[in-house]
Amino acid sequence: MKIIHSIIGIMIILFGALFLNITVDNEVFRTIMYKVIGGVILFLGVLYLKNVAKFGKQ
């Protein structure tokens, strides 16, 4: 079960990183919104790995 939760957490982190890398030309507000949403998703993925998957604890 720990492996499944780890894979889900890593997928959430990769999805957040995808949003962080999106840049829209000539639309500053939309680019900033994608960066903020990506940062929040990335942070939630790290929290998921830390709490649910208990990543880092043996």
C-alpha positions in Angstrom: 0.0 0.0 0.0 2.9 2.3 0.7 4.1 1.9 -2.9 0.7 2.9 -4.3 0.6 6.0 -2.1 4.1 6.9 -3.1 3.2 6.6 -6.8 0.1 8.8 -6.3 2.2 11.4 -4.4 4.8 11.5 -7.2 2.1 11.9 -9.8 0.7 14.8 -7.9 4.1 16.4 -7.7 4.7 15.9 -11.4 1.3 17.4 -12.2 2.2 20.5 -10.1 5.6 20.7 -11.9 3.8 20.6 -15.2 1.7 23.7 -14.2 4.8 25.5 -13.0 6.4 25.1 -16.4 3.5 26.5 -18.4 4.1 30.0 -19.9 1.5 31.8 -21.9 2.9 34.5 -24.2 1.4 38.0 -23.9 -0.8 37.0 -21.0 0.9 37.8 -17.7 -2.1 37.1 -15.5 -2.8 33.6 -16.9 0.9 32.7 -16.6 1.0 33.9 -12.9 -2.2 31.9 -12.2 -0.6 28.7 -13.7 2.5 29.3 -11.5 0.4 29.8 -8.4 -1.7 26.7 -9.1 1.3 24.6 -9.9 3.0 25.7 -6.6 -0.1 24.8 -4.6 -0.4 21.4 -6.3 3.3 20.8 -5.8 3.1 21.7 -2.1 0.0 19.4 -1.6 1.9 16.6 -3.3 4.8 16.9 -0.9 2.3 17.0 2.1 0.6 13.9 0.7 3.9 12.1 0.5 4.9 13.3 4.0 1.6 12.4 5.8 -0.2 9.7 3.9 2.7 7.7 2.4 4.9 8.4 5.4 7.7 9.1 3.0 11.0 9.4 4.8 10.1 7.2 7.8 11.3 3.6 7.9 
